[in-house]
Amino acid sequence: MNLCDPNQPRDYIPISDHALIGNLRTAALVSTDGSIESYCVPNFDSPSVFARILDKDKGGHFSISPRAPFTTKQNYLPNSNVVQTKFLNEEGVVCVTDFLPRNPAATAQKPLLHWLIRRVEVVRGVQSMRVECAPAFNYALAEHRTSLVPDDTIPANGEHAPEKQKKALFESSGLTLDLRFVAESVVDGVPSPTVELRTLDLRPWGHKGISISADLDLVEGQVVTFVLRTPPSTTTHQHIPNPTNELAQQLGLPFDQLLRGTTSLRNKEDPLLTKNLLHDLLRGTNDYWNAWVRRSTYDGSWKEAVHRSALALKLLIYEPTGAVVASPTFSLPEFIGGTRNWDYRASWIRDASFTLYALLRLGFTHEADSYMEFICDRLKDKNPDGSLQIMYTIHGEKIFLEEELAHLDGHKGSKPVRIGNGAIDHIQLDIYGELMDCIYLGQKFGKPLAYDTWVAVRELVDFVVAHYNDPDLSIWSVRVREVVNDVLTSTVHGREVRNKERHFTYSKKNTVFHSRRTRVAIDRGLRLADKRSLPCPRRNQWLVARDELYEQIMQKAWNPEKKFFAQSYDEIDVLDSAVLIMPLVFFCTASDPRFRSTLDAILKSPERGGLTANNLVYRYNTAESDDGVGGEEGTFCLCTLWCIEALTRAGEFDKAACNSQSECLKYETELAMMDFLQYTNHVGLCTEEISPAGEGLGNAVQGFTHVTLISAAFNLSRTMKRRGL
């Protein structure tokens, strides 16, 4: 454990040293030293309130930590997205429990409370704690006004109604927040702690308004719970009396009965804040996550890692529309000090389709039905040429303007900080393969496909058939370079990397087939028509296009000299790990000599022309492929897991080390899987990339990585079980 000294200047916390909490509307990163580092209110794509992970001085934070040196341990409650951070030193142990409330099935009809709840409890000894709430509204651009005002949501239950407890009110032009608290004791004979909120001026460090602090001197059994929320814009309870013991005696009622009656008269989104309510919210939120993950049908190896990945993916779903964000964070660097810093708080068709496939694999069908409704709405609003966007906002919109925030320093100086994503109008033909597979699986395991939806799907396949010979920007696209008046200009378009449209091998094969054992796009359209007896007037054209594409890939994407499938038809000397998906989508078998030699080439080190270092796989060699972005990047977790799954299917083994193919399959693939799991963080979450030094890079939590972890574990476990391993 690393010793944290609060008396020393605080630097950036590594990206992977965070846990994620959420409520299916937004999410927050909690650092191992007890700080809320990233939090957008009220939705995933809303402006940030806390963004300390992108600017340690003025990004905004909500921190709770001891005032004396300490070490920490952080974990999720079992099968839950409730996070506990323990602070330990010789004087005592404090547990901070963080969550965004969810209603369990028993109270699902109640309104969802959009609160950030932080419960501080001393479980041993004594501790002096420092609390700082320093919001930085609108990506730290907006000024705000701070005041301490009476809190009318706290019941006064002493013998006489005391002076009202104060709460902090933060008012900005576009958003208002308030910070409230409840102090209590859970040990008989120990009094409730005293809490006093004070103003804190951090404007010399770049903040745009006054912050709030509190110094807590706590002993074992004392608890303080802080609640940050957007208060209701209007109040309907001005004339409702605040319940007190004195009023209860006057009315001849038990205080608890008076409290329940008073609460029932208030706005359901603004209940009285009591310790019982907070206990119920914690218990209910934990019950919600426990009940959800118990629906999983997975019974293979690495169950804990698979279920943690499923819980992480669930946090990426925007419940009001069913959309799935690629990541709940923005502009975290793919290389420290680099420029590859993108905003993934949108719903990529590719990422979302993979996510729903993984959840369906584990038996979670409700999420698939919700996403299909989101997609069906997009099918009704196709572009004029019949195409779809590669991504939509979580609200279904087609515009996600990209901007650079020059006033933020970026994580560890990684600039520029970007919000929005200009790649929203890119052409990526592979998305139709992923989407068709998702539609097929969705109607197979969820709701059947309606005729009107089938007509829209059929038009989508017709679009693919009409355009499968077009170049595109493929899976890794981001930057387009254009010549305007003989001047080369660069336009950033935020998803990964590419500078011009090409005939990418990944896109071509995904126009015909898609991952996880099934054909897609054209083939899925054909299968949908056959399985559901749906009319398909252009069946013959679809068949011709499917077969022609297969031959085209084999002839134009294959490098006969270097013996590998290339990144694109245009650059057959460039190796790209995206082709690892070939056997996963049954484009070819993993034992096919062409694929085996491609796999061998990828498994070589970069110094020998390959893409693998320390058992981790790069997307491609940025020095060989001009992607228009520049800078370096780490190994891609997604590609590493694709490689593990490809090895599983290929049955790769070391003959010198093993006596039988079955033993060697277990030896190679199980070790590769275990090796990768070492790079998940302390709570089992994955980033997008891993640096040469083993540090997590890129936006966190990255949905694509957790999807491929589930897929690799599922297929490897099934293969081992089939072979009796």
Summary of the structure (lengths in Angstrom):
residues: 725
radius of gyration: 27.2
end to end distance: 36.3
largest distance: 93.9
contacts: 2595
relative contact order: 0.10
helix: 32%
strand: 23%
